[in-house]
Structures are given as structure tokens and as C-alpha cells.
Amino acid sequence: VNPNTVQKAYRMLEEEGLITSRSGAKSEVCALPDLVAALRSKLLEQEITAFVRSLRQSGLEKEAALELIDRLWEQKEESV
């Protein structure tokens, strides 16, 4: 991995408030619970958006999609 890429990734993580870095010291994770929750929400929204787009492209009607989601929601996690 290019060192510049790693440095850029660390800088982005620091800008997001996920890590703190000090010169000559190791970086530390410092994500606050509210920040973690917001990031999870954002990622989940992106995943759901892609899923809905897929459902639409497959020609599935909204009612049928909701029925499918409801059925899968009720299944045990091991079988999904």
C-alpha cells in the first residue's frame, strides 16, 4: 500500500472524529457513541437505497417487496 494512501486514510478518519493522532505516537480510536450511531445510520441508508433500487429494477411492486421483507424479517437469523 502506498504510504500516501495510508496517510490520507488516517487524515480522513481523524477529520471524521474516529481517531486521534499525535506526532510520534500511535493513533487511537476515539469514536463517540453518537458518531458511531450516525455513521451506522448513514451506511444502513446507503445499503437500503441500493436494495430498493435493485427491487425496482427487478420489476417487483412495492407491496410484493414489503411482503417479502416482512416474511424474511420474521425468519430466524440463521436461515436468512
Secondary structure as GFF3:
##gff-version 3
##sequence-region A 1 80
A	DSSP	alpha_helix	3	15	.	.	.	ID=ss1
A	DSSP	beta_strand	19	20	.	.	.	ID=ss2
A	DSSP	beta_strand	28	29	.	.	.	ID=ss3
A	DSSP	alpha_helix	33	57	.	.	.	ID=ss4
A	DSSP	alpha_helix	62	74	.	.	.	ID=ss5
A	DSSP	three_ten_helix	77	79	.	.	.	ID=ss6
###
